[in-house]
Amino acid sequence: MRVVLVAGEPSGDLLGAALIESLRARMPGATFAGVGGPAMRAAGLDGWHPMDLLSVRGYVEVLRRVPALLRLRRELAARVVRERPDVFIGIDAPDFNLALEGRVRAAGIRTLHYVCPSIWAWRAERVRQLRTCVDHVLAVFPFEVPLLERHGIAATYVGHPLADRLPIAPDRMAVRDRLQLAHAPQVIALLPGSREAEVEAMAGSFIETALLLHARLPGARFLMPMVNRRLRERVEAEIYARDAHALPLQLLFGHAHSALAAADVALVASGTATLEAALLRCPMVVTYRMPDWSWRIMRRRGYLAYGGLPNILAGRFVVPELIQEHATPVNLAQALANLIADAPVRQQLETLFGQMHETLRQGSAQRVADAVQALVR
């Protein structure tokens, strides 16, 4: 079987890698090509283009890259149609992948979209795109399948691979021991994002928030995982600019899961990291900042009061969200201090997050492989 996959960001890279590994275990002769990151390439993807070309954040930022993105999409569509794989799989990145899937499907190649776009939160017009561009949707949240089926879109709930990969009961003290934080009275994880634009927008605010918290909680220790050296250098520049060298902050290369498992609370940029924090039983404050024009456009097109995945899964506010102009260091530090001071609330959140974990733990790699094989047959 020949499979072409396109992922556009680190979370999609992990999904694609798990899918490749699961299919290869069943069909050793299967081949995989397309666009992915280091995890997909390590799993056996023949990479056609760097995944970074697709990792763009915000409406205004996308506009600057439109010509290059359109050219890349044309090239990919032509190559997929020319090579005629058994199935094309777009992994998340709906702004890029749905139109690509439409061209591929029009050429008679089966298409599968892995991770339902957030039509339940904003941009409901994507329902029409899904119906015309995709043969099947793999949904990672249980409430998505009934919604898609009401619109005539074939879908399968596969669970979330993170729920399979992360431990049901993380050992916080064991992780702290490994990080030499066993005696810290409070450990606070800071996750400003995995994209350069996110770190550029939020790292300075995260450092200022940590400084305010450290003044109130002198024993607190801070962990900030970075996905690569470039982002680490960006954070180091923000530390230097704020004269924050004395801040007890440990920068980690990767190890986001360790940081969250060790932490009493976390400050997390909205996105997949909020789900990772929930699955690791880490109470959190969700925040996000983006350029003002992008925010104005996005706000007009949304219709949920919340954007963090724990709140979406719960159907109500269970963790604070401080977005855009509300995401000041003073507000963020206060919200985190409130969580640290309220042990009963933290315990309630950990129990709720455990229930979410059980719901999402479905053996997703096998379910995804089943769906791909069924579609090809």
Residue frames relative to the residue before (quaternion, step in Angstrom):
aa qw qx qy qz dx dy dz
M 1.0000 0.0000 0.0000 0.0000 0.00 0.00 0.00
R 0.2268 -0.7584 0.6022 0.1034 3.54 -1.04 0.89
V 0.0366 -0.8077 0.5875 -0.0343 3.59 -0.70 1.13
V 0.1195 -0.7511 0.6437 0.0850 3.56 -1.03 0.85
L 0.0626 -0.7986 0.5984 -0.0150 3.56 -0.89 1.03
V 0.0777 -0.7702 0.6300 0.0618 3.57 -1.18 0.61
A 0.0014 -0.7714 0.6352 -0.0384 3.56 -0.74 1.16
G 0.2614 -0.8237 0.4914 0.1078 3.57 -1.01 0.76
E 0.7957 0.1650 -0.1030 0.5736 3.61 1.22 -0.04
P 0.7291 -0.4685 0.2608 0.4254 3.62 -1.20 0.37
S 0.6446 0.5113 -0.3476 0.4497 3.63 0.93 -0.75
G 0.6570 0.4940 -0.3057 0.4805 3.59 1.02 -0.75
D 0.5886 0.5707 -0.3606 0.4446 3.57 1.13 -0.64
L 0.6618 0.4954 -0.3030 0.4742 3.60 0.99 -0.82
L 0.6340 0.5184 -0.3314 0.4685 3.58 1.00 -0.79
G 0.6762 0.5042 -0.2935 0.4500 3.56 0.90 -0.93
A 0.6371 0.5313 -0.3338 0.4477 3.58 1.00 -0.78
A 0.6580 0.5013 -0.3123 0.4670 3.59 0.94 -0.87
L 0.6410 0.5240 -0.3198 0.4607 3.59 1.03 -0.79
I 0.6503 0.5130 -0.3172 0.4619 3.58 0.90 -0.90
E 0.6707 0.5033 -0.3057 0.4510 3.58 0.87 -0.94
S 0.6637 0.5087 -0.3106 0.4518 3.59 0.95 -0.84
L 0.6819 0.4738 -0.2922 0.4745 3.59 0.91 -0.88
R 0.6516 0.5179 -0.3271 0.4476 3.59 0.97 -0.80
A 0.6136 0.5442 -0.3559 0.4480 3.60 1.07 -0.65
R 0.6947 0.4519 -0.2701 0.4902 3.58 1.09 -0.70
M 0.8029 0.1315 -0.0197 0.5811 3.54 1.00 -0.90
P 0.2365 -0.8278 0.4910 0.1335 3.59 0.19 1.27
G 0.6907 0.4899 -0.2915 0.4450 3.59 1.11 -0.51
A 0.4464 0.6994 -0.4557 0.3223 3.60 1.26 -0.05
T 0.1767 -0.7711 0.6025 0.1057 3.57 -1.14 0.68
F 0.1750 -0.7964 0.5779 0.0345 3.53 -1.13 0.80
A 0.0710 0.7907 -0.6019 0.0865 3.56 -0.90 0.96
G 0.4286 0.7064 -0.5064 0.2465 3.56 -1.29 0.22
V 0.6451 -0.4864 0.4119 0.4216 3.56 -1.07 -0.83
G 0.2457 0.7522 -0.5800 0.1934 3.56 -0.77 1.04
G 0.5346 -0.6279 0.4702 0.3143 3.51 -1.37 0.08
P 0.8108 -0.3002 0.1855 0.4671 3.57 -1.25 -0.30
A 0.6400 0.5280 -0.3439 0.4398 3.61 0.99 -0.72
M 0.6738 0.4803 -0.2995 0.4749 3.60 0.93 -0.85
R 0.6454 0.5077 -0.3317 0.4644 3.59 0.97 -0.75
A 0.6446 0.5115 -0.3241 0.4667 3.58 1.02 -0.77
A 0.6660 0.4977 -0.2995 0.4680 3.59 1.14 -0.62
G 0.6879 -0.5076 0.2735 0.4408 3.59 1.25 -0.12
L 0.4061 0.7149 -0.4793 0.3071 3.60 1.22 0.30
D 0.3075 -0.6834 0.6307 0.2016 3.55 -1.11 0.81
G 0.2092 -0.8396 0.4919 0.0969 3.56 -0.08 1.31
W 0.2822 -0.7750 0.5469 0.1437 3.54 -0.79 1.07
H 0.7904 0.0222 0.0176 0.6120 3.59 1.07 -0.76
P 0.5674 -0.5691 0.4480 0.3917 3.64 -1.18 0.39
M 0.5180 -0.6546 0.4559 0.3088 3.57 -0.99 0.82
D 0.5559 0.6394 -0.3840 0.3670 3.60 1.12 -0.62
L 0.5694 0.6122 -0.3872 0.3886 3.59 1.12 -0.54
L 0.7222 0.4304 -0.2388 0.4860 3.59 1.15 -0.58
S 0.5989 0.6097 -0.3530 0.3808 3.59 1.22 -0.40
V 0.2469 0.7555 -0.5538 0.2481 3.54 0.23 1.33
R 0.1950 -0.8055 0.5564 0.0596 3.57 -0.93 0.93
G 0.8265 0.2588 -0.1821 0.4656 3.57 -1.00 0.88
Y 0.6033 -0.6045 0.3902 0.3441 3.57 -1.10 0.76
V 0.6917 0.4842 -0.2975 0.4456 3.57 0.76 -1.02
E 0.6509 0.5189 -0.3147 0.4562 3.58 1.00 -0.85
V 0.6251 0.5330 -0.3352 0.4614 3.59 1.05 -0.77
L 0.6174 0.5694 -0.3514 0.4136 3.59 0.95 -0.85
R 0.6451 0.5268 -0.3281 0.4457 3.58 1.00 -0.77
R 0.7530 0.3883 -0.1963 0.4936 3.57 1.12 -0.66
V 0.3362 0.7916 -0.4736 0.1901 3.61 1.25 -0.01
P 0.6765 0.4882 -0.3442 0.4307 3.68 0.66 -0.88
A 0.6777 0.4865 -0.2988 0.4633 3.59 0.88 -0.90
L 0.6668 0.5008 -0.3090 0.4573 3.60 0.96 -0.83
L 0.6490 0.5062 -0.3209 0.4685 3.59 0.98 -0.78
R 0.6411 0.5169 -0.3213 0.4675 3.57 1.01 -0.79
L 0.6524 0.5072 -0.3144 0.4672 3.57 0.97 -0.84
R 0.6567 0.5124 -0.3194 0.4519 3.60 0.94 -0.84
R 0.6311 0.5202 -0.3326 0.4696 3.59 1.01 -0.77
E 0.6634 0.5077 -0.3074 0.4556 3.56 0.92 -0.92
L 0.6636 0.5010 -0.3083 0.4621 3.57 0.94 -0.86
A 0.6473 0.5193 -0.3256 0.4532 3.58 0.91 -0.90
A 0.6655 0.5013 -0.3107 0.4574 3.59 0.88 -0.89
R 0.6820 0.4852 -0.3049 0.4544 3.57 0.92 -0.83
V 0.6379 0.5172 -0.3357 0.4613 3.59 0.97 -0.79
V 0.6632 0.4956 -0.3102 0.4672 3.59 0.89 -0.90
R 0.6515 0.5177 -0.3156 0.4560 3.58 1.01 -0.79
E 0.7470 0.4072 -0.2293 0.4728 3.60 0.91 -0.87
R 0.1925 -0.8460 0.4821 0.1217 3.60 1.31 -0.33
P 0.0108 0.8094 -0.5852 0.0485 3.61 0.37 1.20
D 0.6343 -0.5208 0.4023 0.4058 3.56 -1.29 0.18
V 0.7941 -0.0432 0.0422 0.6048 3.57 1.10 -0.65
F 0.2259 -0.7271 0.6309 0.1491 3.54 -1.21 0.66
I 0.0954 -0.8006 0.5913 0.0165 3.58 -0.84 1.01
G 0.1533 -0.7540 0.6348 0.0706 3.55 -0.72 1.14
I 0.1802 -0.7962 0.5727 0.0746 3.56 -0.72 1.10
D 0.8200 -0.1601 0.0483 0.5474 3.54 -0.40 1.34
A 0.6541 0.5338 -0.3574 0.3993 3.67 -0.98 -0.82
P 0.0391 0.8692 -0.4929 0.0010 3.63 0.83 0.91
D 0.5987 0.5753 -0.3830 0.4049 3.61 1.00 -0.66
F 0.7201 0.3934 -0.2322 0.5223 3.56 1.06 -0.71
N 0.7600 0.4660 -0.2334 0.3883 3.55 0.71 -1.10
L 0.6250 0.5659 -0.3776 0.3828 3.63 0.90 -0.72
A 0.6726 0.4715 -0.3078 0.4802 3.60 0.88 -0.86
L 0.6201 0.5300 -0.3373 0.4699 3.59 1.06 -0.73
E 0.6502 0.5117 -0.3097 0.4685 3.59 0.96 -0.86
G 0.6193 0.5519 -0.3436 0.4402 3.58 1.04 -0.75
R 0.6699 0.4883 -0.3023 0.4706 3.61 0.92 -0.86
V 0.6621 0.5075 -0.3013 0.4618 3.54 0.98 -0.86
R 0.6658 0.5013 -0.3065 0.4598 3.58 0.93 -0.87
A 0.6250 0.5470 -0.3366 0.4438 3.58 1.04 -0.75
A 0.6695 0.4759 -0.2911 0.4905 3.59 1.21 -0.48
G 0.6130 -0.6027 0.3344 0.3861 3.59 1.26 0.21
I 0.5360 0.5943 -0.4185 0.4294 3.59 1.24 0.36
R 0.4719 -0.6864 0.4732 0.2869 3.58 -0.87 0.93
T 0.1436 -0.8056 0.5736 0.0368 3.55 -0.99 0.92
L 0.0743 -0.7773 0.6247 0.0064 3.49 -1.11 0.83
H 0.1648 -0.7819 0.5946 0.0892 3.57 -0.90 0.92
Y 0.1904 -0.8046 0.5600 0.0539 3.54 -0.63 1.22
V 0.7641 0.1540 -0.2570 0.5713 3.53 -0.53 1.40
C 0.3359 -0.7597 0.5287 0.1744 3.53 -0.44 1.25
P 0.4755 -0.6346 0.5135 0.3279 3.63 -0.91 0.78
S 0.5723 -0.6400 0.4048 0.3147 3.56 -1.14 0.65
I 0.0557 0.8369 -0.5400 0.0697 3.58 0.73 1.08
W 0.6074 0.5513 -0.3423 0.4582 3.59 1.24 -0.34
A 0.7282 0.4006 -0.2305 0.5061 3.59 1.25 -0.26
W 0.7858 -0.1463 0.1349 0.5856 3.58 0.99 -0.77
R 0.8193 0.2596 -0.2066 0.4676 3.55 -1.35 0.34
A 0.0271 0.8388 -0.5403 0.0610 3.57 0.73 1.09
E 0.5394 0.6372 -0.4088 0.3688 3.60 1.16 -0.37
R 0.5389 0.6301 -0.4047 0.3859 3.59 1.21 -0.29
V 0.4744 0.6625 -0.4464 0.3700 3.60 1.24 -0.28
R 0.6589 0.5066 -0.3128 0.4597 3.59 0.92 -0.88
Q 0.6359 0.5250 -0.3286 0.4606 3.58 1.00 -0.78
L 0.6508 0.5200 -0.3184 0.4525 3.55 0.90 -0.90
R 0.6633 0.5278 -0.3068 0.4329 3.56 0.92 -0.94
T 0.7598 0.3877 -0.2098 0.4779 3.60 0.95 -0.80
C 0.7550 0.4354 -0.2117 0.4424 3.59 1.07 -0.65
V 0.7852 0.3384 -0.1260 0.5031 3.58 1.13 -0.60
D 0.3962 -0.7029 0.5392 0.2414 3.57 -1.02 0.81
H 0.8104 -0.0273 0.0742 0.5805 3.58 0.98 -0.81
V 0.2179 -0.7584 0.6023 0.1206 3.57 -1.13 0.74
L 0.2233 -0.7339 0.6257 0.1418 3.55 -1.03 0.85
A 0.1671 -0.8208 0.5448 0.0389 3.56 -0.47 1.27
V 0.2940 -0.7797 0.5294 0.1590 3.58 -0.89 0.92
F 0.7181 0.3425 -0.2433 0.5548 3.59 1.28 -0.11
P 0.5514 -0.6804 0.3659 0.3149 3.62 -0.83 0.93
F 0.6620 0.5298 -0.3252 0.4186 3.61 1.01 -0.67
E 0.5723 0.6366 -0.3764 0.3544 3.61 1.21 -0.31
V 0.6298 0.5795 -0.3515 0.3795 3.61 0.96 -0.79
P 0.6686 0.4752 -0.3343 0.4641 3.68 0.76 -0.83
L 0.6292 0.5358 -0.3366 0.4514 3.59 1.03 -0.75
L 0.6779 0.4825 -0.2936 0.4705 3.58 0.87 -0.92
E 0.6749 0.5065 -0.3074 0.4398 3.58 0.87 -0.90
R 0.5911 0.5602 -0.3695 0.4476 3.61 1.11 -0.58
H 0.7184 0.4022 -0.2341 0.5171 3.57 1.17 -0.54
G 0.5845 -0.6302 0.3579 0.3648 3.58 1.22 0.35
I 0.5212 0.6213 -0.4152 0.4122 3.58 1.17 0.54
A 0.3932 -0.7210 0.5207 0.2332 3.59 -0.71 1.08
A 0.0886 0.8094 -0.5693 0.1136 3.56 -0.81 0.99
T 0.1417 -0.7611 0.6275 0.0826 3.53 -1.28 0.52
Y 0.3375 -0.7090 0.5800 0.2167 3.56 -0.99 0.88
V 0.0932 -0.8320 0.5468 0.0102 3.58 -0.62 1.14
G 0.4923 -0.6302 0.4551 0.3917 3.59 1.23 -0.15
H 0.4804 -0.6633 0.4900 0.2985 3.54 -1.29 0.13
P 0.4854 -0.7002 0.4355 0.2905 3.61 -0.70 1.03
L 0.5810 0.5773 -0.3869 0.4236 3.58 1.09 -0.54
A 0.6385 0.5337 -0.3288 0.4466 3.57 1.04 -0.75
D 0.6448 0.4932 -0.3192 0.4890 3.59 1.15 -0.54
R 0.7154 0.4896 -0.2559 0.4277 3.54 0.95 -0.91
L 0.7217 0.4340 -0.2503 0.4777 3.60 1.02 -0.77
P 0.5528 -0.6375 0.4174 0.3372 3.61 -1.01 0.73
I 0.5450 -0.6186 0.4583 0.3321 3.56 -1.10 0.73
A 0.7992 0.1213 -0.0473 0.5868 3.59 1.00 -0.78
P 0.1552 -0.8175 0.5467 0.0936 3.63 0.15 1.19
D 0.3731 -0.7195 0.5496 0.2025 3.55 -1.09 0.83
R 0.2775 -0.8147 0.4870 0.1489 3.56 0.01 1.33
M 0.6954 0.4805 -0.3012 0.4413 3.58 0.83 -0.92
A 0.6205 0.5348 -0.3545 0.4510 3.59 1.04 -0.68
V 0.6508 0.4971 -0.3203 0.4762 3.60 0.99 -0.79
R 0.6354 0.5218 -0.3348 0.4603 3.59 0.99 -0.76
D 0.6119 0.5456 -0.3509 0.4525 3.56 1.01 -0.75
R 0.6688 0.5048 -0.3091 0.4498 3.58 0.90 -0.92
L 0.7255 0.4116 -0.2298 0.5015 3.57 1.10 -0.74
Q 0.4332 -0.7218 0.4325 0.3229 3.59 1.35 0.16
L 0.4984 0.6338 -0.4256 0.4107 3.54 0.98 0.96
A 0.2696 0.8192 -0.4826 0.1524 3.58 1.23 0.31
H 0.7630 0.3816 -0.2014 0.4813 3.60 1.02 -0.71
A 0.4414 0.6892 -0.4700 0.3305 3.61 1.21 0.13
P 0.4369 -0.7105 0.4761 0.2788 3.64 -0.77 0.91
Q 0.7811 0.0294 -0.0282 0.6231 3.59 1.14 -0.61
V 0.1026 -0.7532 0.6464 0.0662 3.54 -1.12 0.78
I 0.0777 -0.8063 0.5862 -0.0173 3.56 -0.78 1.10
A 0.2324 -0.7727 0.5789 0.1172 3.57 -0.76 1.08
L 0.1475 -0.7728 0.6151 0.0516 3.55 -1.05 0.89
L 0.0310 0.8089 -0.5832 0.0669 3.60 -0.53 1.17
P 0.0906 -0.8521 0.5148 0.0272 3.60 0.04 1.27
G 0.7340 -0.3966 0.2395 0.4965 3.63 1.20 0.15
S 0.4261 -0.7111 0.5100 0.2295 3.51 -1.32 0.34
R 0.6463 0.4854 -0.3254 0.4906 3.59 1.27 -0.08
E 0.6127 -0.5834 0.3838 0.3701 3.53 -1.11 0.66
A 0.6553 0.5144 -0.3225 0.4494 3.60 0.94 -0.84
E 0.6296 0.5270 -0.3396 0.4589 3.61 1.04 -0.71
V 0.6748 0.4847 -0.2967 0.4709 3.56 0.85 -0.95
E 0.6261 0.5387 -0.3335 0.4545 3.57 1.02 -0.77
A 0.7062 0.4696 -0.2623 0.4605 3.57 0.97 -0.87
M 0.8373 0.2907 -0.0952 0.4532 3.59 0.94 -0.84
A 0.5213 0.6724 -0.4291 0.3032 3.62 1.07 -0.46
G 0.6468 0.5274 -0.3279 0.4427 3.60 0.91 -0.86
S 0.6613 0.5009 -0.2990 0.4715 3.56 0.96 -0.87
F 0.6344 0.5251 -0.3317 0.4602 3.59 1.04 -0.76
I 0.6416 0.5125 -0.3252 0.4689 3.60 0.98 -0.80
E 0.6618 0.4987 -0.3079 0.4675 3.60 0.92 -0.86
T 0.6161 0.5332 -0.3368 0.4718 3.58 1.06 -0.72
A 0.6569 0.5080 -0.3078 0.4643 3.58 0.95 -0.87
L 0.6259 0.5352 -0.3370 0.4563 3.59 1.01 -0.76
L 0.6604 0.4981 -0.3071 0.4705 3.59 0.95 -0.86
L 0.6641 0.4947 -0.3091 0.4676 3.57 0.94 -0.83
H 0.6438 0.5306 -0.3280 0.4432 3.58 0.96 -0.82
A 0.6151 0.5382 -0.3452 0.4614 3.59 1.09 -0.65
R 0.7073 0.4313 -0.2555 0.4985 3.60 1.08 -0.70
L 0.7831 0.1879 -0.0670 0.5890 3.58 1.11 -0.77
P 0.1687 -0.8529 0.4816 0.1106 3.61 0.39 1.20
G 0.6793 0.5004 -0.3021 0.4437 3.60 1.12 -0.50
A 0.4822 0.6962 -0.4257 0.3187 3.58 1.25 -0.27
R 0.1621 -0.7580 0.6249 0.0929 3.53 -1.17 0.71
F 0.2482 -0.7970 0.5440 0.0850 3.55 -1.00 0.89
L 0.1329 -0.7691 0.6226 0.0558 3.53 -1.11 0.82
M 0.0141 0.7910 -0.6113 0.0215 3.58 -0.91 0.91
P 0.1821 -0.7976 0.5663 0.1003 3.62 -0.40 1.18
M 0.1448 -0.7758 0.6114 0.0570 3.55 -1.06 0.86
V 0.4449 -0.7277 0.4530 0.2595 3.60 -0.89 0.88
N 0.8123 0.0146 -0.0141 0.5829 3.62 1.15 -0.40
R 0.6944 -0.4917 0.3297 0.4091 3.55 -1.30 0.27
R 0.6087 0.5689 -0.3662 0.4145 3.61 0.98 -0.71
L 0.6833 0.4621 -0.2897 0.4854 3.59 0.93 -0.86
R 0.6064 0.5437 -0.3607 0.4546 3.57 1.04 -0.67
E 0.6540 0.5079 -0.3165 0.4627 3.58 0.94 -0.84
R 0.6115 0.5461 -0.3430 0.4585 3.57 1.10 -0.70
V 0.6673 0.4853 -0.2951 0.4819 3.57 0.95 -0.88
E 0.6331 0.5295 -0.3354 0.4543 3.59 0.96 -0.80
A 0.6260 0.5246 -0.3360 0.4690 3.59 1.08 -0.68
E 0.6473 0.5035 -0.3203 0.4743 3.60 1.03 -0.76
I 0.6164 0.5324 -0.3443 0.4670 3.60 1.04 -0.71
Y 0.6600 0.5056 -0.2993 0.4682 3.56 0.95 -0.92
A 0.6642 0.5253 -0.3102 0.4322 3.59 0.91 -0.92
R 0.7496 0.3702 -0.1999 0.5110 3.59 1.13 -0.64
D 0.4023 -0.7352 0.4585 0.2956 3.56 1.31 0.23
A 0.3616 0.7592 -0.4537 0.2949 3.56 1.00 0.92
H 0.2284 0.8187 -0.5033 0.1557 3.60 1.13 0.56
A 0.6773 0.4989 -0.2969 0.4518 3.59 1.09 -0.65
L 0.4659 0.6788 -0.4504 0.3455 3.60 1.23 -0.15
P 0.3783 -0.7358 0.5080 0.2395 3.64 -0.76 0.95
L 0.2428 0.7790 -0.5150 0.2627 3.53 0.55 1.30
Q 0.1614 -0.7764 0.6058 0.0647 3.55 -0.83 1.03
L 0.2095 -0.7672 0.5968 0.1065 3.58 -0.64 1.16
L 0.1590 -0.8045 0.5706 0.0451 3.55 -0.80 1.07
F 0.3494 -0.6722 0.5962 0.2657 3.57 -1.15 0.58
G 0.7958 -0.0256 -0.0336 0.6041 3.57 -0.28 1.22
H 0.5965 0.6205 -0.3916 0.3252 3.56 -1.02 -0.89
A 0.1961 0.7934 -0.5498 0.1726 3.60 1.01 0.73
H 0.6509 0.5185 -0.3286 0.4466 3.58 0.96 -0.79
S 0.6281 0.5188 -0.3394 0.4704 3.59 1.03 -0.69
A 0.6401 0.5284 -0.3264 0.4523 3.58 0.95 -0.85
L 0.6958 0.4648 -0.2760 0.4729 3.58 0.89 -0.91
A 0.6505 0.5145 -0.3248 0.4546 3.58 0.98 -0.77
A 0.6878 0.4883 -0.2782 0.4594 3.60 1.10 -0.69
A 0.6687 0.5853 -0.2874 0.3574 3.55 1.09 -0.75
D 0.4696 -0.6205 0.5510 0.3015 3.52 -1.29 0.55
V 0.7726 -0.0389 0.0563 0.6312 3.56 1.07 -0.84
A 0.1847 -0.7801 0.5880 0.1077 3.55 -1.27 0.34
L 0.2567 -0.6838 0.6563 0.1892 3.49 -1.34 0.51
V 0.0095 -0.8507 0.5174 -0.0922 3.55 -0.37 1.28
A 0.4097 -0.6704 0.5608 0.2612 3.54 -0.97 0.90
S 0.5613 -0.6385 0.4105 0.3298 3.57 -0.85 1.00
G 0.4912 0.6188 -0.4945 0.3623 3.55 -0.98 0.90
T 0.8032 -0.2669 0.1936 0.4961 3.55 -1.24 -0.41
A 0.5836 0.5976 -0.3809 0.3966 3.61 1.07 -0.62
T 0.6037 0.5453 -0.3768 0.4429 3.63 1.08 -0.50
L 0.6330 0.4971 -0.3310 0.4925 3.59 1.09 -0.63
E 0.6204 0.5347 -0.3420 0.4607 3.59 0.99 -0.79
A 0.6470 0.5125 -0.3227 0.4633 3.58 0.95 -0.84
A 0.6561 0.5098 -0.3163 0.4578 3.59 0.93 -0.85
L 0.6806 0.4910 -0.2976 0.4550 3.58 0.88 -0.91
L 0.7001 0.4128 -0.2590 0.5219 3.58 1.19 -0.48
R 0.5025 -0.7098 0.3826 0.3119 3.57 1.32 0.48
C 0.4545 0.6924 -0.4457 0.3396 3.58 1.06 0.66
P 0.3588 -0.7159 0.5538 0.2283 3.65 -0.53 1.08
M 0.0700 -0.8430 0.5318 -0.0413 3.55 -0.89 0.89
V 0.2526 -0.6549 0.6725 0.2347 3.44 -1.49 0.12
V 0.2496 -0.7729 0.5709 0.1200 3.57 -0.80 1.07
T 0.0445 0.7991 -0.5971 0.0552 3.57 -0.93 0.87
Y 0.0483 0.7867 -0.6154 0.0022 3.53 -1.30 0.25
R 0.0133 -0.7571 0.6528 0.0216 3.49 -1.24 0.68
M 0.0450 0.7671 -0.6395 0.0252 3.54 -1.15 0.68
P 0.6869 -0.4429 0.3321 0.4709 3.63 -1.18 0.18
D 0.6302 -0.6056 0.3368 0.3502 3.57 -1.00 0.91
W 0.6630 0.5086 -0.3345 0.4357 3.61 0.87 -0.85
S 0.6342 0.5187 -0.3300 0.4688 3.57 0.99 -0.79
W 0.6595 0.5159 -0.3097 0.4506 3.57 0.95 -0.88
R 0.6520 0.5182 -0.3329 0.4422 3.61 0.89 -0.81
I 0.6577 0.4974 -0.3105 0.4729 3.56 0.98 -0.84
M 0.6773 0.5017 -0.2970 0.4487 3.57 0.84 -0.97
R 0.6556 0.5271 -0.3229 0.4337 3.60 0.90 -0.87
R 0.6601 0.5136 -0.3177 0.4468 3.59 0.99 -0.75
R 0.7337 0.4388 -0.2359 0.4620 3.58 1.10 -0.63
G 0.6171 0.5431 -0.3500 0.4492 3.59 1.26 0.04
Y 0.1187 -0.8108 0.5696 0.0643 3.56 -1.23 0.43
L 0.5634 0.4977 -0.4432 0.4884 3.57 1.14 0.64
A 0.5095 -0.6591 0.4611 0.3056 3.55 -1.12 0.66
Y 0.7710 0.2674 -0.1401 0.5608 3.58 1.25 -0.34
G 0.2462 -0.7957 0.5408 0.1173 3.56 -1.21 0.52
G 0.5608 0.6003 -0.3909 0.4151 3.59 1.23 -0.29
L 0.5550 -0.6554 0.3984 0.3221 3.57 -0.88 0.91
P 0.6185 0.5235 -0.3858 0.4411 3.68 0.89 -0.58
N 0.6654 0.4869 -0.3073 0.4751 3.59 0.98 -0.77
I 0.6360 0.5248 -0.3283 0.4609 3.58 1.00 -0.78
L 0.6759 0.4875 -0.2963 0.4666 3.59 0.91 -0.89
A 0.6889 0.4604 -0.2799 0.4850 3.58 1.04 -0.73
G 0.3728 -0.7380 0.4836 0.2873 3.58 1.16 -0.50
R 0.7507 0.2275 -0.1599 0.5992 3.58 1.25 0.39
F 0.5985 -0.5392 0.4282 0.4096 3.56 -1.26 0.16
V 0.0269 0.7843 -0.6191 0.0286 3.56 -0.70 1.09
V 0.7515 0.1752 -0.1508 0.6179 3.60 1.25 -0.35
P 0.5603 -0.6204 0.4205 0.3526 3.61 -1.05 0.65
E 0.1166 -0.7526 0.6422 0.0870 3.54 -1.23 0.64
L 0.0191 -0.7789 0.6262 -0.0286 3.54 -0.77 1.09
I 0.0103 -0.8479 0.5229 -0.0873 3.51 -0.19 1.36
Q 0.8715 0.0905 -0.0903 0.4734 3.51 -1.24 0.74
E 0.8589 -0.0139 -0.0074 0.5120 3.63 -0.69 -0.99
H 0.6306 0.5294 -0.3345 0.4584 3.60 1.21 -0.39
A 0.6118 0.5813 -0.3369 0.4175 3.58 1.25 -0.37
T 0.2050 0.7756 -0.5635 0.1970 3.57 0.64 1.11
P 0.6240 -0.5471 0.3818 0.4069 3.61 -1.09 0.49
V 0.6262 0.5365 -0.3485 0.4458 3.61 0.99 -0.74
N 0.6840 0.4778 -0.2890 0.4694 3.60 0.87 -0.92
L 0.6649 0.5077 -0.3083 0.4529 3.57 0.93 -0.89
A 0.6556 0.5073 -0.3140 0.4629 3.59 0.94 -0.87
Q 0.6537 0.5104 -0.3207 0.4575 3.60 0.96 -0.80
A 0.6548 0.5121 -0.3175 0.4562 3.59 0.93 -0.88
L 0.6630 0.4894 -0.3046 0.4776 3.60 0.97 -0.80
A 0.6434 0.5163 -0.3232 0.4638 3.58 0.97 -0.82
N 0.6186 0.5412 -0.3440 0.4539 3.59 1.03 -0.73
L 0.6622 0.4990 -0.3043 0.4688 3.58 0.94 -0.87
I 0.6504 0.5201 -0.3220 0.4503 3.57 0.92 -0.88
A 0.7049 0.4786 -0.2643 0.4519 3.58 0.98 -0.84
D 0.7282 0.4280 -0.2256 0.4854 3.61 1.14 -0.51
A 0.1882 -0.8268 0.5235 0.0833 3.59 0.16 1.28
P 0.6435 0.5185 -0.3570 0.4354 3.69 0.87 -0.74
V 0.6435 0.5054 -0.3312 0.4700 3.61 0.98 -0.76
R 0.6417 0.5159 -0.3315 0.4606 3.58 0.94 -0.79
Q 0.6522 0.5111 -0.3179 0.4607 3.58 0.98 -0.79
Q 0.6360 0.5213 -0.3250 0.4670 3.59 1.00 -0.80
L 0.6503 0.5092 -0.3172 0.4661 3.57 0.98 -0.83
E 0.6522 0.5137 -0.3299 0.4494 3.60 0.90 -0.83
T 0.6377 0.5130 -0.3272 0.4724 3.60 1.04 -0.74
L 0.6597 0.5019 -0.3030 0.4702 3.58 0.92 -0.91
F 0.6542 0.5079 -0.3193 0.4604 3.59 0.93 -0.84
G 0.6140 0.5445 -0.3477 0.4535 3.59 1.07 -0.63
Q 0.6419 0.5129 -0.3163 0.4742 3.58 1.04 -0.78
M 0.6208 0.5278 -0.3347 0.4732 3.58 1.03 -0.77
H 0.6389 0.5433 -0.3262 0.4361 3.56 0.95 -0.90
E 0.6600 0.5106 -0.3126 0.4538 3.59 0.88 -0.91
T 0.6559 0.5191 -0.3133 0.4496 3.59 0.99 -0.81
L 0.7407 0.4290 -0.2226 0.4667 3.57 0.96 -0.88
R 0.5980 0.5725 -0.3575 0.4324 3.60 1.23 -0.30
Q 0.1501 0.8391 -0.4918 0.1777 3.56 0.05 1.33
G 0.4877 -0.6265 0.4628 0.3943 3.61 1.19 0.03
S 0.0336 0.8879 -0.4587 0.0074 3.52 1.01 0.92
A 0.6153 0.5655 -0.3744 0.4017 3.63 0.93 -0.76
Q 0.6786 0.4729 -0.2956 0.4780 3.58 0.95 -0.82
R 0.6424 0.5214 -0.3244 0.4585 3.58 1.01 -0.77
V 0.6429 0.5089 -0.3219 0.4734 3.58 1.00 -0.80
A 0.6555 0.5087 -0.3146 0.4611 3.58 0.90 -0.88
D 0.6098 0.5438 -0.3417 0.4644 3.59 1.04 -0.78
A 0.6866 0.4930 -0.2883 0.4499 3.58 0.88 -0.99
V 0.6408 0.5159 -0.3311 0.4622 3.60 0.97 -0.81
Q 0.6742 0.4913 -0.3048 0.4595 3.60 0.85 -0.91
A 0.6461 0.5187 -0.3214 0.4586 3.59 1.00 -0.83
L 0.6512 0.5161 -0.3194 0.4556 3.58 0.99 -0.82
V 0.6590 0.5034 -0.3120 0.4636 3.58 0.94 -0.86
R 0.6548 0.5050 -0.3203 0.4622 3.59 0.97 -0.80
